[in-house]
Amino acid sequence: MKRPIVQALIIIVASLALALTANALAGRQRKVMLVGWYPNATAVPAKTETVVPVPMRAPAPAPAPITPVVTATTAPAPVPQPIKPAAKPPVTTTANRQPPTANAPNLLDKFKQHPDKPYIEIAFDDVKALHDKGVLFLDARRTSVYEQGHIAGARPFSVWESDIDDKVNKFFEERNSPEAQALPIVVYCSGGDCEDSHMLAQKLWGIQFNNVYVYKDGFPDWQKRGGAARTGAQP
């Protein structure tokens, strides 16, 4: 059994030897290249660098000279000077407004008592004359409206507030003499359809004040005609 195998191996080796010898002696075109044998496989051809010419840039043009711009200088705006408030005319208040007893004869010549009438309606000219003489003014509007603006020197006597009766009684105590009660009193409200001044006049007439006058056009007319006025809770 071993012998045929040995013989076969000898034949194979001999055949290979003859094949290699014949291949070596064969020409280049007929020679069989053995698998895995590449004599020039590791040969690396030398690199050749191709130099690409870089185009030359044209020189940049010189910048144009900058011409300075001369702007016209403007004079600084004038600083506004503070406006001095105009001096306010002195306001006569109830603190220094006294019953015009000294002028009573002159006033009573035109404004006489009228016990048969609760009040007499008068216009601006008579109202202004009485105001200039220091006659007492009573404002029958609500206190909040009174504080927004009222005739200078007028006292708040709102007929719609709960303390009106107390104010009327205290006022009677201030003028409890017949001479003081004979002096004119001017009451007013907002004029037009406003009846507050008439209601206050009725209350004063009911406690013996018989010389009450109602400014029929009221405070709006006084303002329109430039009469002296002020704001706040004080007369």
Protein Blocks (a to p, Z undefined) as FASTA:
>chain_A
ZZmmmmmmmmmmmmmmmmmmmmmmpcfklpccdehiafklmpccdddddddddddddddd
ddddddddddddddddddddddddddddddddfklmccffklmmmmmmmmccdfkbfbdc
ddfklmmmmmmnopacddfbdfklmmnoccehiacddfkbfklmmmmmmmmmmmmcfklm
mpccddddeehjbfklmmmmmmmmmnopabbccdfklmmlmmmnopacdedjbZZ
